[in-house]
Amino acid sequence: MRRFHLLLKVFAASSAAGVLFALAAAYIHFQLDQSGGSYTSFCNVSSQVNCDLVLTSRFAKIFGIPLAWLAVLAHAALTAVALSAIATREVQRTKLLSRIVVLGGIGSAMFSAYMAFVSFTVLGTVCLMCTGLYAAAAGQLSASLMLPGAFAAAYDRGGRLFARNALPATAAAASVTPTTRHTCP
């Protein structure tokens, strides 16, 4: 039980860090939008390390909404779910919340990997706030992938968190799903 709760706490801490990095990116994005591009953020260091370039690119919004705000919501929700999983004493509720944590960690990491690819290869620059989000997603992924084994050890009668081979099958399906690119109007 101790290891299971420790992993949930690591996940919650990683998610909380994601909220902070996403808030910083959202602030920079807002300042850039309000200034018409004349604002220069603290993380506009050079042409290779430039949050401003990333946050004003066509990849910074989806359906007109800044990704940074969506990241705030996603990381805040994942923090709340992980903390709820720690607090609950019902095995079935813990199982459901833990499944959400695992799938949220995988989804967060996959989206971060895609955005890192875009930043590094398409835009040719690194965003420091985005890199913080990538690190938060890596922490989430690390903790969430260890949760199924920790759940089984903590709850003998709780059964498996997922059916055998469900996670590899989900990852394989997600890796072959075509990715669409959303652009700003």
SULBEL-V305794 format. One record per run of one state. SS is the DSSP state (2 for helix, 1 for strand, 0 for the rest). FROM is the first residue (numbers start at 1). TO is the last residue. Records with the same first field share a line. If there is no record, write none. Layout:
SS=FROM-TO / FROM-TO
//
This chain:
0=1-1 / 36-43 / 45-48 / 56-60 / 63-64 / 88-90 / 124-125 / 127-127 / 155-155 / 159-165 / 177-185
2=2-35 / 51-55 / 67-87 / 91-123 / 128-154 / 156-158 / 166-176
1=44-44 / 49-50 / 61-62 / 65-66 / 126-126
//
